[in-house]
Structures are given as C-alpha cells and as structure tokens.
Amino acid sequence: MTEKAIFYHAGCSVCVDAEQRFAGALDKSRFDVEIVHLGEQKGRLAEAKAAGVRSVPAFVIGEDVYHINHGADISAVG
C-alpha cells in the first residue's frame, strides 16, 4: 500500500527545482505523489493551509509537513 505525498508549489524556480529533485526521487512503490501547483490550482490553497503548509515548496505526507527551502510564503500565493 502506498502513502499519499502531496507536493505543493507555486511555480517559482526554487519550487520547480524541488519538484525535479525531491518529488521525482520518491520511491513510487511507497509513495503516491501528487503535484499541486497553487498558482494554477488556487482552489486548493485552503487545503494546503489546513494541512499546515506555511511556505512553498512543501510536501505533506500523512499528517507531517516538510517545508523545502523558502520559495514563497503561503500568504503570497494566489
């Protein structure tokens, strides 16, 4: 059974680099990775905030939030 991993980003260069380096590197037999571009999917911004995302890029895996670098504050997205 795979665990859901949601990668939230805003399309900035830091976010794109993190997507290429980290999202693509996760073991697909262990993680079901979903990529959410908050600049294009603004309707998911509240979901990201509710999950605990404070800046992007960030992964949400289960109940845990992993912020990668500080590309943009979540309040500046959208």
C-alpha positions as CSV (number, residue, x, y, z in Angstrom):
1,M,0.0,0.0,0.0
2,T,1.3,3.4,-0.9
3,E,1.2,6.5,1.2
4,K,-0.1,9.8,-0.2
5,A,2.5,12.6,-0.6
6,I,1.3,15.9,-1.9
7,F,3.9,18.4,-3.2
8,Y,2.6,22.0,-3.1
9,H,4.4,24.6,-5.0
10,A,3.9,28.0,-6.8
11,G,5.9,27.5,-9.9
12,C,8.9,29.6,-8.8
13,S,12.4,28.4,-9.7
14,V,13.0,27.1,-6.2
15,C,9.7,25.1,-6.4
16,V,10.5,23.7,-9.9
17,D,13.9,22.6,-8.7
18,A,12.5,21.0,-5.6
19,E,9.9,19.2,-7.7
20,Q,12.5,17.8,-10.0
21,R,14.9,16.8,-7.2
22,F,12.6,15.5,-4.5
23,A,9.1,14.7,-5.9
24,G,10.7,12.6,-8.7
25,A,13.1,10.9,-6.3
26,L,10.4,9.4,-4.0
27,D,10.0,5.6,-4.3
28,K,6.8,5.2,-6.3
29,S,6.3,1.8,-4.7
30,R,6.0,3.5,-1.3
31,F,4.5,6.9,-2.2
32,D,1.7,8.1,-4.4
33,V,2.9,11.6,-5.3
34,E,0.5,14.3,-6.3
35,I,1.9,17.6,-7.6
36,V,-0.2,20.7,-6.8
37,H,0.7,24.0,-8.5
38,L,-1.1,26.5,-6.3
39,G,-0.7,29.3,-8.9
40,E,-2.8,27.2,-11.3
41,Q,-5.0,25.4,-8.7
42,K,-5.9,28.3,-6.5
43,G,-8.9,26.3,-5.2
44,R,-6.5,24.1,-3.3
45,L,-4.9,26.9,-1.3
46,A,-7.2,26.5,1.7
47,E,-6.4,22.7,1.7
48,A,-2.7,23.4,1.8
49,K,-3.1,25.9,4.6
50,A,-5.3,23.5,6.6
51,A,-2.6,20.8,6.2
52,G,-0.1,23.1,7.8
53,V,1.8,24.4,4.7
54,R,3.3,27.8,5.6
55,S,5.6,28.3,2.6
56,V,6.2,26.6,-0.7
57,P,7.6,24.3,-1.8
58,A,6.4,21.8,0.7
59,F,5.4,18.2,1.0
60,V,2.5,16.9,3.0
61,I,3.0,13.2,3.8
62,G,0.3,11.9,6.2
63,E,0.0,14.4,9.0
64,D,3.5,15.8,8.5
65,V,4.6,18.9,6.6
66,Y,8.1,19.2,5.2
67,H,9.0,22.7,4.0
68,I,11.8,22.7,1.5
69,N,13.7,26.0,1.4
70,H,11.5,29.1,1.4
71,G,10.5,29.9,-2.1
72,A,7.3,31.9,-1.2
73,D,5.2,32.4,1.9
74,I,1.8,30.8,1.6
75,S,0.1,34.2,2.1
76,A,1.8,35.5,-1.1
77,V,0.5,32.6,-3.2
78,G,-2.8,33.0,-5.0
